[in-house]
């Protein structure tokens, strides 16, 4: 009644095979991560870098589109803010990080549009 059952231990060769099985079981996760990295993460990082360069390159006189969809002209540019003019005597300040697009003055929209 007070005896516990005894179980046989696996042989030494089976432990090595178990490690290989664990590695093989982990390979699909590595493959999925690699696919996500090359198809989603890397392209997104390049788009973010391109957008950051575009926003950092805004200068006085450029046409800008804010994140809220307001079309305006950059009047004054600082390190983190841009004062824009949306109409005659309608000026306000926006953060550079909220700019959605920057078009240099005099460049038609179709020439600057990457999707066309």
C-alpha positions as CSV (number, residue, x, y, z in Angstrom):
1,X,0.0,0.0,0.0
2,X,2.7,2.4,0.8
3,X,4.8,1.6,-2.3
4,X,5.0,4.0,-5.2
5,X,5.1,2.7,-8.8
6,X,8.5,2.6,-10.5
7,X,8.9,3.9,-14.0
8,X,11.6,3.0,-16.4
9,X,13.9,5.8,-17.5
10,X,14.6,6.6,-21.1
11,X,17.9,5.4,-22.6
12,X,20.7,8.0,-23.2
13,X,20.1,7.9,-27.0
14,X,16.5,8.9,-26.6
15,X,17.4,12.2,-24.9
16,X,19.4,13.3,-28.0
17,X,16.5,12.4,-30.2
18,X,14.2,14.5,-28.0
19,X,16.4,17.5,-28.5
20,X,16.3,17.1,-32.2
21,X,12.5,16.8,-32.1
22,X,12.3,20.0,-30.1
23,X,14.4,21.8,-32.7
24,X,12.3,20.5,-35.6
25,X,9.2,21.5,-33.7
26,X,10.6,25.1,-33.3
27,X,11.5,25.5,-37.0
28,X,8.0,26.5,-38.2
29,X,8.0,29.4,-35.7
30,X,11.3,30.6,-37.0
31,X,10.1,30.3,-40.6
32,X,6.9,32.3,-39.8
33,X,9.0,35.0,-38.1
34,X,11.3,35.3,-41.1
35,X,8.3,35.6,-43.5
36,X,6.8,38.3,-41.3
37,X,10.1,40.2,-41.1
38,X,10.7,40.3,-44.8
39,X,7.1,40.9,-45.9
40,X,5.8,43.2,-43.2
41,X,8.4,44.6,-40.7
42,X,11.2,45.5,-43.1
43,X,9.0,47.4,-45.7
44,X,7.2,49.2,-42.9
45,X,10.6,50.4,-41.4
46,X,11.7,51.7,-44.8
47,X,8.4,53.6,-45.3
48,X,8.8,55.1,-41.8
49,X,12.4,56.2,-42.6
50,X,11.3,57.7,-46.0
51,X,8.4,59.6,-44.3
52,X,10.7,60.9,-41.5
53,X,13.2,62.2,-44.2
54,X,10.4,63.9,-46.1
55,X,9.0,65.6,-42.9
56,X,12.5,66.6,-41.8
57,X,13.1,68.2,-45.2
58,X,10.1,70.5,-45.1
59,X,11.0,74.1,-45.8
60,X,9.3,77.5,-46.1
61,X,7.1,77.7,-49.1
62,X,6.4,73.9,-49.4
63,X,2.8,72.7,-49.7
64,X,1.9,70.4,-46.8
65,X,-1.0,68.1,-45.9
66,X,-1.6,67.6,-42.2
67,X,-2.7,64.4,-40.6
68,X,-6.2,65.9,-40.4
69,X,-6.3,66.5,-44.2
70,X,-5.7,70.3,-44.1
71,X,-3.9,71.6,-47.2
72,X,-1.7,74.5,-46.4
73,X,1.6,76.3,-47.2
74,X,4.6,76.2,-44.8
75,X,5.3,79.7,-43.6
76,X,7.8,79.1,-40.8
77,X,9.7,76.0,-39.9
78,X,11.4,75.1,-36.6
79,X,12.9,71.8,-35.4
80,X,9.6,70.3,-34.2
81,X,6.9,72.7,-35.5
82,X,5.7,74.2,-38.7
83,X,3.6,77.3,-39.0
84,X,1.2,76.8,-41.9
85,X,-1.1,79.1,-43.8
86,X,-4.4,77.4,-44.8
87,X,-5.9,80.6,-46.3
88,X,-5.7,84.3,-46.3
89,X,-4.9,85.4,-42.7
90,X,-5.5,81.8,-41.4
91,X,-2.3,80.6,-39.8
92,X,-1.7,77.9,-37.2
93,X,1.1,75.8,-35.9
94,X,1.3,72.0,-36.3
95,X,3.9,69.5,-35.1
96,X,6.2,68.2,-37.8
97,X,5.3,64.6,-36.8
98,X,1.6,65.2,-37.8
99,X,2.4,66.1,-41.4
100,X,1.1,63.4,-43.8
101,X,2.7,64.7,-47.0
102,X,5.0,67.4,-48.2
103,X,5.1,68.7,-51.8
104,X,7.8,71.1,-52.8
105,X,6.4,74.4,-54.1
106,X,5.7,74.4,-57.9
107,X,5.8,70.6,-58.3
108,X,2.5,69.2,-59.6
109,X,0.8,66.6,-57.5
110,X,1.0,63.8,-60.1
111,X,4.8,64.2,-60.4
112,X,5.3,63.9,-56.7
113,X,2.7,61.1,-56.2
114,X,4.4,57.7,-55.8
115,X,1.2,55.6,-56.4
116,X,0.5,57.1,-59.8
